[in-house]
Amino acid sequence: MSEMLVVLAGLDAGELAVIAGLTFLGSVAAGLSGMGGGVIIAIAITPLVGIKPLVPTVSIAMLVNHVARVWVFRHSVDWRSALAVLATALPFTLVGSAIYVALPATVVAVVMGVFLVAFVPLRRVLARRAWRLGRPGLMAVGGVFGLVTGTTLGGGMLIVPALLGSGLSGAMLIGTDAVIGLSVLIGKAAMFGTLELLTPELVVIGLLVGLVSVPGVYLARWILEHTSVRLHTLLIELLIVGGGLSFVWRGLTS
């Protein structure tokens, strides 16, 4: 509790408002599509934690968010698909996390920025392809997803189209993605903690940000049940491209 109070004392009202607002938006984005939530949260907290600790801190925040998502969508999970993905995603996530820790902060910023800028056209290409994946296909995608999600943000763009291609949609898609995401995030948090990149202060910040994201999960479920997500997707894409460009700029000018 004392560490939490110290972190809060170091933030002014404006910083708290921006972090809370973008975190809430990110949680709604993740709840609607399974993608983009961690990226938006990363944009919010980068000035607070810096580049190198960014993925570990966002991992803690999204871990809290995914716990809420798993609870909200607990009756809409395809466990066979989730386990097929996790069979390869978990070990490759640990490998990707170890690579991330070894990279210099400037390289992390540029790599993350380029990946996020490429996120939007790649997401659209993958969304247009009518994937038809069985269990072996999900396991193959899971390995690539694990490596990507261990080293950067936005790995959900690989999993969501794959789950769509296996026949999942709507609440079942979001619920299954939430279980996969939660399991992978637990692995990342454990790996970053073992490699001493995840400090107690970063854990506190991640938990605070994650708690702010919880109401957005419930709003996402309401929106998912009542409206289209086309406008939401466009707004998220704009934020992701803007965030990616800002990361590249930070990396090249540091």
N, C-alpha and C positions, 0 to 999 in steps of 0.2 A: 504493500500500500504506500509506503514512504517513497519508493521509486516512482510510482505512478503520480504522486503529488508533485515530485520534482519535475517530471516531464511536463505536466500540465502547467506548472508555474513558469516554464520557459517559453510558453506560447502566448502570443497576444490574441485578442478577440478575433481579429481579421484572419489570422492563420488558422485558428480553430474553425471559423465559419467556412473557409475554403476547403479545408480537409474534410469537414463533416459533409458539406454539400456534394463534393466530388465522390466521396466514399458512398454516400447514399445513392447517387446516380450510378456508380459502378456496380453496386449490389443489385439494383434494378436491371441493369444490362445483363449481368451474369444470370439472374433469375429468368430472364426472358429468352436468352439465346444460348447460354452456356459459354459465351465468348465476350471478351472486352472488359469484364469487370475488374480484373487485376490490373489491366493497363491503365484504366481511369484512376484507380486508387494509387497506382505508381506515380502518375502525373501529380497527384495531390501531395504526396509525401516526399518527393524527391528533394525539394528545398530543405526539408527537415532532417533527413537521414543521409543524403548524399547518394552517389551512384553505386558504389561497391556494396553497401549493406541493403540496397533496394530490394532485390529479389528475396533475401531472407525475411525482411520485414513484411513485405507484401504476402509472402507465404503464410506467415502467422495470421495476418488480417484475413486472408482468404480461407484459412483453415476454419476460423470462427464462422465466416460466412457460409462455408460449405456444410458445417454442422447444422446450421439453420436450414439450409436448402435440403439436406438429407431428411431432416425432421418434417419439413413442410411437404415434401414429395415422397415420403417414405412408402406410401402405398402404390407408387408408380415407378418401381425399379425393376428392370430386367436383369436379374442377378447373373444369368448365364453370360450375357454380353459383357457385363461389368467385369466378371472374373476372367473372361477371355482376354480383355484388354490389359487388365492388371497383371496377368501372368508375365508379360514382357515389359510393361510400362514401369513397374516398380524397380527392377534391377537397373534398367537404363536411366531412370531418374537419378539414382545414386551416382552413376558414372557421370552424368551431365552436371550434377551438383559439384562433384570433385573438380571437374574442368573449370566451372565457374569460379570457384575459390582460387584457382591457380592463375586466372587471368588478371592483368592490370586493370585498374578502374577505367582508364580511358578506352581501352579495347572493349570492355564490357559496355560502355556507353554507346560506342559506335555500332557494335554488333547488334545491341538491343534496338537501337534506333533504326538501322537498316531493316531489321526483321519486322519491326512494327509498320514501317512505311510500306513494305511489301505485303503486309498482312491483308490489306483491303483487296487488292487485285487477286491474290491467292485465294482468299476466302470466297470471292465471287466465282472464280474458276472451279473450285472444288464444289461449291453449292450447285453449279449448273450440271455437273457430271452425275449421271444416274448410277451411283455406286451400288453394287450388289455384293455385299460381303458376308461370308460365313464366318465361322469361328477362326479358321486359319488367317483369313484376311484381317480380322479384328486384332489378332495377336501380332501380325506384322505391323499394322498401323500403331499399335500400342508401344512397340519398341522405339519407333521414330518419335512418337509423342513424348515418351519418357525422356529421351535424350534432349529434345527441344525444350521441354518444360523444366528440365534441370538447369539449363544454361540461360534461359531468357523467359520472357512473358509472352502470352498469347498462344500457347500450345493447344488451347481448346479448339482452334480453327482446324486442327487435324482430326480431333476426336468427334466433334459434332457431325461433320459430313459422313464420317465412317459409321456412326450410329444411325444416321438417317439412311444410309445405304444398307444397313442390316434390317431395316424395316421399322425402326422406332420413330416416333413423332410425338409432338405435344408434351404433355406432362410426363409421359414415360421417358422421352428423350432427356428432359431436364433432370428427372430423378436419377436416371442411370448415369448421366454425366456428373451429377453431384457426388455420387458414391465413388466414381473413379477419381474425381478431383480431390475429394477428401483423403482418400487412401494415399494418393501421390504426394499431397501436401504434408501428410504426417511423415512420409519418408524423407522429403526435402528438409523439413524442420529438424528431424533427427540428424541428418547428415550435416547440415549447417552448424548445428549445436556441437557435434563431435569435432568439426574442423574449426571451432572457436570463432566463426564469423557471426554467429547469432549471440549477441550480448544480452544481458538482462534488460538494459534500457530499450533495445530494439524489440525485445519480446513484449515489453509494456506498451510501446507505441503500437505494435502490431495488434495486440489485444484490444486496445482502445479503439483503433480504426475498425477492427472487426466487429466490435459491439455496435458501433454506429451503423454498420452495414445491415444488421439484422432486420430492421423494419422494412428495408427495401426489398427483402425476399418476399415478404407478405404482399407488398404492393405489386411485385412482379407476378405473383400467382393470380392476383385479381385482374391485372392487365391481360395476362395470358388467357384468362377465361372469358374476357369480354371484348377485346379489341385486336386489331391487326398490329404487327410489329414492324411494318415497313419503314415508317418514319423514325422509329427508335433505331433501327439498323443504320439508316443514313447518318443520324446524329452521332452514333457510336463510331462509325467509320471516320467521320471528320475529326473527332477527338483523338482517335488512334493515330491518324496520319500526323496531326499536329504534335502529339506527344512524341512520336517517332522522330520527327524533324528536330524537336528540342533536344532529344537525347544525342542525336548525331552532332548537333551544334556544341553541346557541352563537352562531348568527347574530343572534338577537333580543336576546341579553344582552351581546353584545360592545360 
